[in-house]
């Protein structure tokens, strides 16, 4: 009996996924548990596994295309089994979804006209109506020949100087391919894509990176792109960020508390630890995370979630740390941070940040935080406010440490100072509660030996 391959919810908050790459071709034998494809969720790139044995008879979603959770994207069956009904079911569902999105006959006519790259164009209005996700072209359109009046597509040619070719002078590439190309210093305009419609995908980047240097010469200066603007489709993580921020900054009655701490003793302690060897090496941020976690343990009224009809007090401190990635912000979690030594927090923070930037975090590594911090000090930002990540009720924004002249006796001395701003959900955290938390945090940071006793 045939096994349906669905777009699965690979993260707790996933509503749709983008199929990055098929790892099995039609006709390949598969066993239950085999990895079929890589899927970009709202947080990371995850593996989609087979739920049955047989042959991958049909792939119903192309690489780079997006589908909602529950969408039929493939069929596993025996070699001789008839799967026409399942394929027809998927085509019918796609047509219904297209009709629901408002794509009328005029839009369908536009979709049948191939663009310069030979791929069906997607009506812009339909894409915007779906929040930026480009709907996959109907199956019948992909199989239809060009209109009689259209000239047959020319065979693929070498990229034009500067990479300006079809598609309005833009290079067709997946978000993952763009990130990998940036990391490896590759110019996408010099690559030939092997994905749908000539789209550059992950394997093209890997092939180019493995090729001899002579096969990849630096590109000449790129000509100006045609047109006044370029629309970039939203990645899954960027869609989620937009949705979460809309849920936070509007409905949540937020107030902000700013304090300035003396970091001189933290700096002295860190310098002394560095002299003892790399095994004792910690960053200023590691010390701050330990201090925040310890303060949260002493102020359980801040370590809470707002659940609408109740406030949940957490008995454990799970600290979320905002990490900037090429595709957006993600918040991995250090569990039981108050019970861990600074060295443990340091190692775990570095490992989680690396996984976040590589889009390899597992759902259990970025869910469950009870309070979060966001540090932009490394970018030279003196002070800022951060947006609360619901259902949490607070987040601490950390700025850059600066040498400041402060009064001392009859003159001034230079001290290293740090500004932090706490965003508080007033439904759960009152001003006096937030201020008391910051007072404890100040005491811990200005006397860091309290963190190691």
WOBEL-V479088 format. One record per residue. N is the residue number from 1. PHI is phi in degrees with one decimal (999 if undefined). OMEGA is omega in degrees with one decimal (none if undefined). D_CENTER is the distance of its C-alpha to the mean C-alpha in Angstrom with 2 decimals. Layout:
n = <N N>
phi = <PHI PHI>
omega = <OMEGA OMEGA>
d_center = <D_CENTER D_CENTER>
This chain:
n = <1 2 3 4 5 6 7 8 9 10 11 12 13 14 15 16 17 18 19 20 21 22 23 24 25 26 27 28 29 30 31 32 33 34 35 36 37 38 39 40 41 42 43 44 45 46 47 48 49 50 51 52 53 54 55 56 57 58 59 60 61 62 63 64 65 66 67 68 69 70 71 72 73 74 75 76 77 78 79 80 81 82 83 84 85 86 87 88 89 90 91 92 93 94 95 96 97 98 99 100 101 102 103 104 105 106 107 108 109 110 111 112 113 114 115 116 117 118 119 120 121 122 123 124 125 126 127 128 129 130 131 132 133 134 135 136 137 138 139 140 141 142 143 144 145 146 147 148 149 150 151 152 153 154 155 156 157 158 159 160 161 162 163 164 165 166 167 168 169 170 171 172 173 174 175 176 177 178 179 180 181 182 183 184 185 186 187 188 189 190 191 192 193 194 195 196 197 198 199 200 201 202 203 204 205 206 207 208 209 210 211 212 213 214 215 216 217 218 219 220 221 222 223 224 225 226 227 228 229 230 231 232 233 234 235 236 237 238 239 240 241 242 243 244 245 246 247 248 249 250 251 252 253 254 255 256 257 258 259 260 261 262 263 264 265 266 267 268 269 270 271 272 273 274 275 276 277 278 279 280 281 282 283 284 285 286 287 288 289 290 291 292 293 294 295 296 297 298 299 300 301 302 303 304 305 306 307 308 309 310 311 312 313 314 315 316 317 318 319 320 321 322 323 324 325 326 327 328 329 330 331 332 333 334 335 336 337 338 339 340 341 342 343 344 345 346 347 348 349 350 351 352 353 354 355 356 357 358 359 360 361 362 363 364 365 366 367 368 369 370 371 372 373 374 375 376 377 378 379 380 381 382 383 384 385 386 387 388 389 390 391 392 393 394 395 396 397 398 399 400 401 402 403 404 405 406 407 408 409 410 411 412 413 414 415 416 417 418 419 420 421 422 423 424 425 426 427 428 429 430 431 432 433 434 435 436 437 438 439 440 441 442 443 444 445 446 447 448 449 450 451 452 453>
phi = <999 -65.4 -112.1 -80.7 -102.8 -104.8 -72.9 -91.0 -79.3 -88.7 -143.9 -60.7 -109.0 -71.8 -113.6 -152.0 -136.6 -107.6 -77.3 -75.7 -159.4 -80.5 -100.0 -125.6 -94.5 -60.8 99.8 -76.6 -75.4 -133.2 -120.7 -57.0 100.3 -66.3 -78.5 -91.5 -159.1 -103.4 -123.7 -86.9 -93.9 -75.3 -127.9 -157.3 -100.0 -115.8 -97.0 -101.7 -106.9 -72.9 -109.0 -163.7 -98.4 145.2 -123.2 -73.2 -82.3 -149.2 -106.7 -102.5 -131.7 -80.8 -63.6 91.3 -91.7 -114.1 -142.5 -72.1 -59.1 97.5 -71.8 -75.8 -119.8 -171.1 -135.8 -109.1 -155.4 -73.9 -60.2 -101.4 -74.5 -82.1 -117.5 -58.4 -64.5 -68.2 -64.8 -64.6 -61.3 -65.8 -65.3 -65.8 -64.5 -64.8 -66.1 -64.5 -64.7 -65.1 -66.8 -65.5 -80.5 95.9 -78.4 -93.6 -57.1 -62.9 -65.4 -67.2 -63.0 -61.5 -65.5 -79.0 -84.9 -70.5 -84.4 -63.4 -89.0 88.4 -105.9 -60.2 -80.4 -107.0 -56.2 -61.1 -61.7 -66.9 -64.4 -67.8 -66.1 -99.2 74.5 96.1 -83.0 -74.4 -69.2 -67.3 -65.6 -56.9 -58.5 -65.4 -67.5 -61.8 -90.3 -74.8 -74.1 -61.5 -56.7 -55.1 -76.3 -82.2 -70.6 -61.1 -62.3 -73.1 -62.8 -55.2 -115.1 -63.3 -56.3 -69.5 -53.8 81.2 77.0 -91.5 -142.9 -71.1 61.2 68.0 82.0 -96.1 -94.5 -78.1 -156.0 -81.9 -56.2 -64.2 -64.7 -64.4 -67.0 -64.4 -64.7 -64.3 -65.2 -96.2 70.8 -97.8 -95.0 -61.1 -67.9 -96.0 -107.3 -102.8 -79.3 -112.4 -84.4 -57.3 65.1 79.3 -67.1 -80.8 -123.9 -55.5 -65.1 -68.0 -66.4 -64.2 -66.6 -66.3 -67.3 -85.8 -73.4 -58.5 -58.0 -65.2 -79.6 -133.8 -86.0 -57.9 -77.1 -68.7 -51.4 -80.8 -72.7 -63.6 -69.1 -71.1 88.4 -92.5 -157.9 -137.0 -90.0 -106.5 -59.3 -71.7 -78.8 -62.6 -67.7 -69.7 -61.5 -66.6 -58.7 -61.2 -66.0 -65.9 -67.2 -64.9 -73.8 -97.9 -68.2 -82.0 -71.1 -85.0 -73.8 -104.9 -128.2 -126.6 -123.6 -113.3 -138.6 -119.8 -112.7 -90.3 -99.1 -58.3 -71.2 -63.2 -63.7 -65.6 -63.7 -64.2 -62.4 -65.2 -67.4 -63.3 -66.3 -83.8 123.0 -62.7 -66.3 -104.8 -73.2 -136.6 -95.7 -57.3 -64.8 -61.7 -63.9 -64.6 -63.8 -62.1 -65.9 -62.5 -62.4 -66.0 -65.0 -64.0 -64.2 -86.2 -130.1 -61.8 -70.8 -97.5 -86.0 -132.9 -117.3 -93.4 -114.5 86.6 -107.2 -162.9 -113.0 -96.8 -89.5 -93.9 -88.6 -123.6 -103.2 -114.4 -94.6 -86.9 -124.4 -68.1 -125.3 -82.7 -122.0 -63.9 -103.3 142.2 -91.7 -137.2 -123.2 -67.4 -121.3 -100.3 -78.6 51.9 -62.9 -70.0 -95.1 -102.6 -74.5 -58.6 -63.9 -68.0 -61.5 -61.2 -64.0 -67.3 -63.1 -64.4 -64.3 -66.6 -63.2 -64.1 -62.1 -63.5 -70.3 -91.6 58.1 -115.7 -66.6 -88.5 -52.4 -70.8 -92.6 -129.4 -126.0 102.7 -68.9 -105.9 -162.1 -130.3 -128.4 -137.0 -117.5 -113.3 -61.6 -66.3 -98.1 80.5 -81.5 -73.3 -160.1 -158.7 -115.8 -109.0 -94.8 -64.2 -98.2 -63.4 -86.6 -60.6 -118.9 -161.9 -150.2 -110.3 -97.5 -111.5 -95.9 -82.6 -76.5 -134.8 -81.0 -127.8 -80.1 -122.7 -60.8 -152.9 63.0 -91.3 -135.7 -132.9 -128.6 -91.6 -128.1 -86.4 -120.3 -140.6 -104.0 -127.8 -130.6 -100.7 -91.2 -124.3 -82.7 -67.3 -69.6 -121.3 -119.0 -83.2 -58.9 -66.0 -67.5 -64.3 -65.7 -64.6 -61.9 -67.9 -64.2 -64.8 -62.9 -60.9 -61.3 -70.3 -72.2 -81.9 -135.0 -64.1 -64.2 -66.6 -83.4 -121.4 -75.5>
omega = <-176.1 176.4 178.4 174.6 -177.8 167.5 -174.4 174.2 -175.3 172.2 -174.9 -176.3 -176.0 175.8 175.9 -179.8 175.8 -179.2 -176.6 -174.1 169.7 178.1 175.2 177.3 174.8 -177.6 179.0 174.4 179.1 174.7 178.7 -177.9 176.5 177.4 -179.0 -172.1 171.7 -176.3 175.8 177.2 178.2 -176.7 -171.3 174.0 -173.5 178.8 175.1 -174.0 178.5 178.2 179.2 179.1 175.9 -179.9 174.7 -173.7 -175.0 171.8 -172.4 177.4 -177.5 177.0 -178.3 -179.1 -175.8 177.4 178.9 175.3 -178.8 179.7 176.1 -176.1 178.8 -179.7 173.1 -179.2 173.7 -174.3 -175.4 -176.3 -179.8 -178.7 -177.3 -178.3 179.8 179.1 178.3 177.7 179.6 179.7 179.2 178.7 179.1 179.1 179.1 178.7 179.1 179.6 -179.7 -178.8 176.3 179.0 -179.5 -179.9 -178.7 179.9 -179.8 177.9 178.6 -176.3 -177.3 -178.2 -178.9 177.4 -175.1 -178.9 177.8 -179.4 179.5 176.6 178.0 179.0 -177.4 -178.2 -180.0 179.8 -179.0 179.9 179.2 175.9 176.5 -179.3 -179.3 -179.0 179.5 178.5 179.2 -177.8 -178.0 179.4 -177.7 -176.6 -175.3 177.8 178.0 176.3 -176.0 -175.9 -177.7 177.6 178.3 -178.7 -180.0 177.3 -179.5 178.9 177.6 -179.7 178.3 178.6 179.6 176.1 -178.9 -179.3 178.4 177.6 175.9 179.4 -178.4 176.5 179.9 -177.4 177.7 176.9 179.5 179.4 179.6 -179.8 -180.0 178.8 178.3 -179.6 -176.1 178.9 -178.8 177.8 -176.7 -177.7 -179.9 -175.5 174.8 -177.0 179.0 179.3 179.7 179.4 -179.3 -179.1 177.3 -177.7 -172.4 -175.7 177.2 178.1 -179.0 178.8 -179.9 -179.5 -178.7 -177.3 176.8 -177.5 -177.5 -178.4 -178.3 -179.5 177.7 -179.1 174.6 179.3 -174.8 178.7 -179.9 179.9 179.5 177.7 -177.0 -177.4 177.8 177.6 179.3 178.7 179.7 171.2 -179.4 -178.7 179.8 176.1 -179.0 178.0 -179.2 -179.1 -178.0 179.7 178.0 178.0 -172.6 -167.2 179.2 -173.5 -173.5 175.2 -172.2 169.3 -170.5 177.8 -178.9 178.6 177.8 -176.8 175.1 -177.5 -172.6 -178.0 175.1 179.3 179.2 179.5 -179.5 178.3 178.5 179.1 179.0 179.9 -179.4 177.7 -176.3 -178.3 178.9 -176.2 174.3 177.8 174.3 -178.8 177.1 178.7 -179.4 179.0 177.6 179.9 179.5 -179.6 179.2 178.8 178.3 178.4 179.4 179.6 -178.1 178.6 175.7 -177.8 -171.9 172.5 174.1 -176.0 175.5 -179.5 179.8 175.9 -178.7 175.9 -178.5 178.6 177.3 -178.5 177.6 -170.8 175.1 178.9 -177.6 179.2 177.8 175.9 -179.9 -175.9 -179.2 -175.2 174.7 -172.3 172.8 -170.1 170.2 -175.3 179.8 -174.7 -178.4 -178.0 -177.2 176.1 -180.0 179.7 178.0 177.8 -178.8 -178.9 -177.8 179.9 179.3 -179.4 -179.9 179.2 178.4 178.4 179.9 -178.1 177.7 -178.9 -177.7 179.3 172.8 -177.8 -178.5 179.2 179.4 174.5 175.3 -180.0 178.9 178.9 -176.4 172.2 176.0 -174.9 175.9 -179.2 -179.5 177.4 178.3 179.2 -176.2 -174.3 176.8 175.2 -179.7 -178.2 -177.6 178.1 -176.7 10.4 175.8 -176.6 178.5 174.8 -177.9 177.4 -174.6 180.0 -176.5 173.5 -176.4 173.8 -174.4 175.1 -179.2 -179.9 177.0 -176.3 179.8 -177.4 -177.9 172.5 178.5 178.9 176.9 -175.0 -176.6 176.5 175.6 176.8 179.5 173.8 -175.0 172.0 -172.4 178.4 -177.1 -175.2 177.5 -178.2 -178.5 178.7 177.9 179.8 178.2 177.1 -179.3 176.0 177.1 179.2 177.3 -178.8 -179.4 -177.9 -178.3 174.2 -169.8 176.9 176.7 -178.7 -174.7 -176.6 none>
d_center = <37.05 33.89 30.49 27.88 24.32 21.99 18.31 17.74 15.66 13.71 12.09 14.22 12.57 11.81 14.13 13.52 12.08 12.24 14.64 13.67 17.00 20.12 21.59 24.87 27.16 29.52 32.57 30.95 32.15 29.61 30.10 28.46 25.49 24.96 21.46 21.55 18.20 14.59 12.32 8.70 8.01 6.15 4.56 5.81 8.66 11.75 15.44 17.62 21.16 24.57 26.50 29.86 32.14 33.44 32.46 29.38 31.55 29.15 25.57 25.00 21.51 20.98 18.30 15.75 16.90 15.30 17.17 17.34 17.65 21.28 21.77 24.14 22.63 25.26 28.64 30.11 33.90 37.06 38.23 40.92 39.39 39.30 35.80 36.80 36.49 32.86 31.96 33.91 32.15 28.72 30.17 31.71 28.52 26.75 29.73 29.71 26.07 26.91 29.97 28.20 25.81 28.95 29.32 33.09 35.55 35.02 31.32 32.27 34.74 32.19 29.87 32.79 33.24 31.44 29.85 30.81 28.52 30.17 27.28 27.78 26.58 24.58 26.11 24.02 25.19 23.96 20.44 20.36 21.89 19.01 16.43 15.77 15.39 18.24 20.54 21.95 25.53 28.27 29.61 33.04 31.88 30.28 33.62 35.86 37.73 37.62 40.13 43.63 43.67 40.49 41.09 39.66 36.47 37.30 36.40 33.30 34.26 33.07 30.53 32.41 32.68 29.64 27.63 28.87 29.70 28.94 26.21 27.40 27.00 23.26 21.79 20.22 17.17 13.90 10.57 10.62 14.24 13.83 11.66 14.24 17.04 16.18 16.17 19.45 21.06 21.70 22.69 21.39 24.60 26.63 25.07 26.22 23.62 24.44 22.07 23.26 25.12 24.79 20.99 19.78 17.61 16.67 20.31 21.68 19.83 21.03 24.51 24.71 23.70 26.40 29.02 31.82 31.43 34.26 32.39 29.67 31.41 29.79 29.48 31.94 30.90 28.86 30.65 29.38 27.26 29.21 28.77 27.79 24.06 21.19 18.89 15.34 13.87 10.74 7.67 6.97 3.90 6.54 9.20 8.46 8.40 11.57 13.12 12.80 14.20 16.94 17.80 18.16 19.85 22.36 23.71 23.56 26.64 25.24 27.45 26.87 28.83 28.99 30.81 31.73 32.19 34.30 32.42 35.54 36.13 32.55 32.87 36.23 35.06 32.12 34.55 36.97 34.38 33.43 37.14 37.25 34.92 31.31 31.20 31.52 28.98 26.56 24.73 25.52 22.14 23.07 26.33 24.78 22.48 25.62 27.56 25.16 25.09 28.89 29.42 27.39 29.68 32.63 31.39 30.24 30.61 27.41 25.48 25.33 23.39 24.70 25.23 27.28 30.65 30.36 28.85 27.62 28.67 26.89 29.15 26.46 24.13 20.49 18.80 15.14 14.10 11.45 9.74 8.75 6.74 7.71 4.97 5.02 6.15 5.96 9.57 11.19 14.82 18.16 20.59 24.17 23.49 26.93 28.67 27.19 28.74 27.11 27.10 25.23 22.61 22.37 21.93 19.39 17.30 17.38 16.55 13.51 12.20 12.92 11.24 7.94 8.37 9.61 6.93 10.09 9.90 12.16 12.12 15.05 13.41 11.07 13.58 17.04 16.99 20.16 19.62 17.05 17.50 15.91 17.71 18.06 21.44 20.57 20.12 23.57 22.68 25.70 24.65 22.04 21.08 17.82 16.90 17.54 15.04 17.46 19.45 19.67 22.43 21.74 19.50 20.96 20.18 21.67 23.16 24.88 28.02 31.02 34.70 36.69 40.48 41.54 45.15 47.05 50.79 52.49 49.70 46.02 43.83 40.40 37.77 34.04 32.42 28.97 27.88 25.56 24.84 24.29 22.98 24.93 25.03 28.77 29.18 28.86 29.24 32.30 32.93 35.35 33.00 30.21 32.88 34.29 30.94 30.61 34.22 33.54 30.51 32.79 35.45 33.15 31.65 35.08 36.64 34.06 36.67 36.25 32.88 34.63 37.92>
